[in-house]
Amino acid sequence: MPAQPREHTRTYFLGKLAEELEQRGLTVTLRSHPPALRISDPDTVLLAETVDCVPLSEGWFYRWSWGELVGLTDDPALAAERIVHVLAARQ
């Protein structure tokens, strides 16, 4: 079954975030169905988080697996910094 336009949008935004996270030294895997990122620090592979992307009335947002918003998809660099901060705090 071909991906729907919304899935393409999610994958696009998640790809932008993945680039930012990889530039910061994190390991990122894009899951396709449903689109989401599995993010880990290569030094602590057992500690991983999942981030997906959702449309809300104010725009598209990155979202943690527990439902809290990470940030707007318009600023993947800021979202990446927040993710790095959370992962670093858990080490």
MODELLER restraints for C-alpha pairs under 7 A, 6 or more apart:
rsr = mdl.restraints
at = mdl.atoms
rsr.add(forms.Gaussian(group=physical.xy_distance, feature=features.Distance(at['CA:7:A'], at['CA:35:A']), mean=6.94, stdev=0.5))
rsr.add(forms.Gaussian(group=physical.xy_distance, feature=features.Distance(at['CA:10:A'], at['CA:35:A']), mean=6.47, stdev=0.5))
rsr.add(forms.Gaussian(group=physical.xy_distance, feature=features.Distance(at['CA:10:A'], at['CA:53:A']), mean=5.72, stdev=0.5))
rsr.add(forms.Gaussian(group=physical.xy_distance, feature=features.Distance(at['CA:11:A'], at['CA:35:A']), mean=6.02, stdev=0.5))
rsr.add(forms.Gaussian(group=physical.xy_distance, feature=features.Distance(at['CA:13:A'], at['CA:73:A']), mean=6.26, stdev=0.5))
rsr.add(forms.Gaussian(group=physical.xy_distance, feature=features.Distance(at['CA:14:A'], at['CA:36:A']), mean=6.96, stdev=0.5))
rsr.add(forms.Gaussian(group=physical.xy_distance, feature=features.Distance(at['CA:14:A'], at['CA:37:A']), mean=6.83, stdev=0.5))
rsr.add(forms.Gaussian(group=physical.xy_distance, feature=features.Distance(at['CA:14:A'], at['CA:53:A']), mean=6.92, stdev=0.5))
rsr.add(forms.Gaussian(group=physical.xy_distance, feature=features.Distance(at['CA:16:A'], at['CA:76:A']), mean=6.42, stdev=0.5))
rsr.add(forms.Gaussian(group=physical.xy_distance, feature=features.Distance(at['CA:17:A'], at['CA:76:A']), mean=5.06, stdev=0.5))
rsr.add(forms.Gaussian(group=physical.xy_distance, feature=features.Distance(at['CA:17:A'], at['CA:80:A']), mean=6.50, stdev=0.5))
rsr.add(forms.Gaussian(group=physical.xy_distance, feature=features.Distance(at['CA:18:A'], at['CA:28:A']), mean=6.16, stdev=0.5))
rsr.add(forms.Gaussian(group=physical.xy_distance, feature=features.Distance(at['CA:20:A'], at['CA:76:A']), mean=6.78, stdev=0.5))
rsr.add(forms.Gaussian(group=physical.xy_distance, feature=features.Distance(at['CA:20:A'], at['CA:77:A']), mean=5.87, stdev=0.5))
rsr.add(forms.Gaussian(group=physical.xy_distance, feature=features.Distance(at['CA:20:A'], at['CA:80:A']), mean=6.05, stdev=0.5))
rsr.add(forms.Gaussian(group=physical.xy_distance, feature=features.Distance(at['CA:21:A'], at['CA:80:A']), mean=5.57, stdev=0.5))
rsr.add(forms.Gaussian(group=physical.xy_distance, feature=features.Distance(at['CA:22:A'], at['CA:28:A']), mean=6.75, stdev=0.5))
rsr.add(forms.Gaussian(group=physical.xy_distance, feature=features.Distance(at['CA:26:A'], at['CA:39:A']), mean=6.82, stdev=0.5))
rsr.add(forms.Gaussian(group=physical.xy_distance, feature=features.Distance(at['CA:26:A'], at['CA:40:A']), mean=5.81, stdev=0.5))
rsr.add(forms.Gaussian(group=physical.xy_distance, feature=features.Distance(at['CA:26:A'], at['CA:41:A']), mean=4.87, stdev=0.5))
rsr.add(forms.Gaussian(group=physical.xy_distance, feature=features.Distance(at['CA:26:A'], at['CA:42:A']), mean=6.32, stdev=0.5))
rsr.add(forms.Gaussian(group=physical.xy_distance, feature=features.Distance(at['CA:27:A'], at['CA:39:A']), mean=5.78, stdev=0.5))
rsr.add(forms.Gaussian(group=physical.xy_distance, feature=features.Distance(at['CA:27:A'], at['CA:40:A']), mean=5.20, stdev=0.5))
rsr.add(forms.Gaussian(group=physical.xy_distance, feature=features.Distance(at['CA:27:A'], at['CA:41:A']), mean=5.89, stdev=0.5))
rsr.add(forms.Gaussian(group=physical.xy_distance, feature=features.Distance(at['CA:27:A'], at['CA:42:A']), mean=6.00, stdev=0.5))
rsr.add(forms.Gaussian(group=physical.xy_distance, feature=features.Distance(at['CA:28:A'], at['CA:37:A']), mean=6.40, stdev=0.5))
rsr.add(forms.Gaussian(group=physical.xy_distance, feature=features.Distance(at['CA:28:A'], at['CA:38:A']), mean=5.66, stdev=0.5))
rsr.add(forms.Gaussian(group=physical.xy_distance, feature=features.Distance(at['CA:28:A'], at['CA:39:A']), mean=4.67, stdev=0.5))
rsr.add(forms.Gaussian(group=physical.xy_distance, feature=features.Distance(at['CA:28:A'], at['CA:40:A']), mean=6.58, stdev=0.5))
rsr.add(forms.Gaussian(group=physical.xy_distance, feature=features.Distance(at['CA:29:A'], at['CA:37:A']), mean=5.58, stdev=0.5))
rsr.add(forms.Gaussian(group=physical.xy_distance, feature=features.Distance(at['CA:29:A'], at['CA:38:A']), mean=5.13, stdev=0.5))
rsr.add(forms.Gaussian(group=physical.xy_distance, feature=features.Distance(at['CA:29:A'], at['CA:39:A']), mean=6.66, stdev=0.5))
rsr.add(forms.Gaussian(group=physical.xy_distance, feature=features.Distance(at['CA:30:A'], at['CA:36:A']), mean=5.87, stdev=0.5))
rsr.add(forms.Gaussian(group=physical.xy_distance, feature=features.Distance(at['CA:30:A'], at['CA:37:A']), mean=4.67, stdev=0.5))
rsr.add(forms.Gaussian(group=physical.xy_distance, feature=features.Distance(at['CA:30:A'], at['CA:38:A']), mean=6.50, stdev=0.5))
rsr.add(forms.Gaussian(group=physical.xy_distance, feature=features.Distance(at['CA:31:A'], at['CA:37:A']), mean=5.99, stdev=0.5))
rsr.add(forms.Gaussian(group=physical.xy_distance, feature=features.Distance(at['CA:35:A'], at['CA:52:A']), mean=6.63, stdev=0.5))
rsr.add(forms.Gaussian(group=physical.xy_distance, feature=features.Distance(at['CA:36:A'], at['CA:50:A']), mean=6.65, stdev=0.5))
rsr.add(forms.Gaussian(group=physical.xy_distance, feature=features.Distance(at['CA:36:A'], at['CA:51:A']), mean=5.68, stdev=0.5))
rsr.add(forms.Gaussian(group=physical.xy_distance, feature=features.Distance(at['CA:36:A'], at['CA:52:A']), mean=4.36, stdev=0.5))
rsr.add(forms.Gaussian(group=physical.xy_distance, feature=features.Distance(at['CA:37:A'], at['CA:50:A']), mean=5.47, stdev=0.5))
rsr.add(forms.Gaussian(group=physical.xy_distance, feature=features.Distance(at['CA:37:A'], at['CA:51:A']), mean=5.21, stdev=0.5))
rsr.add(forms.Gaussian(group=physical.xy_distance, feature=features.Distance(at['CA:37:A'], at['CA:52:A']), mean=6.26, stdev=0.5))
rsr.add(forms.Gaussian(group=physical.xy_distance, feature=features.Distance(at['CA:38:A'], at['CA:48:A']), mean=6.62, stdev=0.5))
rsr.add(forms.Gaussian(group=physical.xy_distance, feature=features.Distance(at['CA:38:A'], at['CA:49:A']), mean=5.78, stdev=0.5))
rsr.add(forms.Gaussian(group=physical.xy_distance, feature=features.Distance(at['CA:38:A'], at['CA:50:A']), mean=4.61, stdev=0.5))
rsr.add(forms.Gaussian(group=physical.xy_distance, feature=features.Distance(at['CA:38:A'], at['CA:51:A']), mean=6.73, stdev=0.5))
rsr.add(forms.Gaussian(group=physical.xy_distance, feature=features.Distance(at['CA:39:A'], at['CA:48:A']), mean=5.41, stdev=0.5))
rsr.add(forms.Gaussian(group=physical.xy_distance, feature=features.Distance(at['CA:39:A'], at['CA:49:A']), mean=5.25, stdev=0.5))
rsr.add(forms.Gaussian(group=physical.xy_distance, feature=features.Distance(at['CA:39:A'], at['CA:50:A']), mean=6.13, stdev=0.5))
rsr.add(forms.Gaussian(group=physical.xy_distance, feature=features.Distance(at['CA:40:A'], at['CA:47:A']), mean=6.14, stdev=0.5))
rsr.add(forms.Gaussian(group=physical.xy_distance, feature=features.Distance(at['CA:40:A'], at['CA:48:A']), mean=4.43, stdev=0.5))
rsr.add(forms.Gaussian(group=physical.xy_distance, feature=features.Distance(at['CA:40:A'], at['CA:49:A']), mean=6.56, stdev=0.5))
rsr.add(forms.Gaussian(group=physical.xy_distance, feature=features.Distance(at['CA:50:A'], at['CA:64:A']), mean=6.21, stdev=0.5))
rsr.add(forms.Gaussian(group=physical.xy_distance, feature=features.Distance(at['CA:50:A'], at['CA:65:A']), mean=5.36, stdev=0.5))
rsr.add(forms.Gaussian(group=physical.xy_distance, feature=features.Distance(at['CA:51:A'], at['CA:62:A']), mean=6.55, stdev=0.5))
rsr.add(forms.Gaussian(group=physical.xy_distance, feature=features.Distance(at['CA:51:A'], at['CA:63:A']), mean=5.44, stdev=0.5))
rsr.add(forms.Gaussian(group=physical.xy_distance, feature=features.Distance(at['CA:51:A'], at['CA:64:A']), mean=4.68, stdev=0.5))
rsr.add(forms.Gaussian(group=physical.xy_distance, feature=features.Distance(at['CA:51:A'], at['CA:65:A']), mean=5.77, stdev=0.5))
rsr.add(forms.Gaussian(group=physical.xy_distance, feature=features.Distance(at['CA:52:A'], at['CA:62:A']), mean=5.74, stdev=0.5))
rsr.add(forms.Gaussian(group=physical.xy_distance, feature=features.Distance(at['CA:52:A'], at['CA:63:A']), mean=5.30, stdev=0.5))
rsr.add(forms.Gaussian(group=physical.xy_distance, feature=features.Distance(at['CA:52:A'], at['CA:64:A']), mean=6.60, stdev=0.5))
rsr.add(forms.Gaussian(group=physical.xy_distance, feature=features.Distance(at['CA:53:A'], at['CA:60:A']), mean=6.81, stdev=0.5))
rsr.add(forms.Gaussian(group=physical.xy_distance, feature=features.Distance(at['CA:53:A'], at['CA:61:A']), mean=5.54, stdev=0.5))
rsr.add(forms.Gaussian(group=physical.xy_distance, feature=features.Distance(at['CA:53:A'], at['CA:62:A']), mean=4.44, stdev=0.5))
rsr.add(forms.Gaussian(group=physical.xy_distance, feature=features.Distance(at['CA:53:A'], at['CA:63:A']), mean=5.74, stdev=0.5))
rsr.add(forms.Gaussian(group=physical.xy_distance, feature=features.Distance(at['CA:54:A'], at['CA:60:A']), mean=5.56, stdev=0.5))
rsr.add(forms.Gaussian(group=physical.xy_distance, feature=features.Distance(at['CA:54:A'], at['CA:61:A']), mean=5.39, stdev=0.5))
rsr.add(forms.Gaussian(group=physical.xy_distance, feature=features.Distance(at['CA:54:A'], at['CA:62:A']), mean=6.49, stdev=0.5))
rsr.add(forms.Gaussian(group=physical.xy_distance, feature=features.Distance(at['CA:55:A'], at['CA:61:A']), mean=6.32, stdev=0.5))
rsr.add(forms.Gaussian(group=physical.xy_distance, feature=features.Distance(at['CA:60:A'], at['CA:72:A']), mean=6.05, stdev=0.5))
rsr.add(forms.Gaussian(group=physical.xy_distance, feature=features.Distance(at['CA:60:A'], at['CA:73:A']), mean=5.65, stdev=0.5))
rsr.add(forms.Gaussian(group=physical.xy_distance, feature=features.Distance(at['CA:61:A'], at['CA:69:A']), mean=6.67, stdev=0.5))
rsr.add(forms.Gaussian(group=physical.xy_distance, feature=features.Distance(at['CA:61:A'], at['CA:71:A']), mean=5.55, stdev=0.5))
rsr.add(forms.Gaussian(group=physical.xy_distance, feature=features.Distance(at['CA:61:A'], at['CA:72:A']), mean=4.37, stdev=0.5))
rsr.add(forms.Gaussian(group=physical.xy_distance, feature=features.Distance(at['CA:61:A'], at['CA:73:A']), mean=5.15, stdev=0.5))
rsr.add(forms.Gaussian(group=physical.xy_distance, feature=features.Distance(at['CA:62:A'], at['CA:69:A']), mean=5.98, stdev=0.5))
rsr.add(forms.Gaussian(group=physical.xy_distance, feature=features.Distance(at['CA:62:A'], at['CA:70:A']), mean=5.24, stdev=0.5))
rsr.add(forms.Gaussian(group=physical.xy_distance, feature=features.Distance(at['CA:62:A'], at['CA:71:A']), mean=5.47, stdev=0.5))
rsr.add(forms.Gaussian(group=physical.xy_distance, feature=features.Distance(at['CA:62:A'], at['CA:72:A']), mean=6.18, stdev=0.5))
rsr.add(forms.Gaussian(group=physical.xy_distance, feature=features.Distance(at['CA:62:A'], at['CA:73:A']), mean=6.11, stdev=0.5))
rsr.add(forms.Gaussian(group=physical.xy_distance, feature=features.Distance(at['CA:63:A'], at['CA:69:A']), mean=4.30, stdev=0.5))
rsr.add(forms.Gaussian(group=physical.xy_distance, feature=features.Distance(at['CA:63:A'], at['CA:70:A']), mean=5.17, stdev=0.5))
rsr.add(forms.Gaussian(group=physical.xy_distance, feature=features.Distance(at['CA:64:A'], at['CA:70:A']), mean=6.41, stdev=0.5))
rsr.add(forms.Gaussian(group=physical.xy_distance, feature=features.Distance(at['CA:70:A'], at['CA:79:A']), mean=5.89, stdev=0.5))
rsr.add(forms.Gaussian(group=physical.xy_distance, feature=features.Distance(at['CA:70:A'], at['CA:82:A']), mean=7.00, stdev=0.5))
rsr.add(forms.Gaussian(group=physical.xy_distance, feature=features.Distance(at['CA:71:A'], at['CA:79:A']), mean=5.42, stdev=0.5))
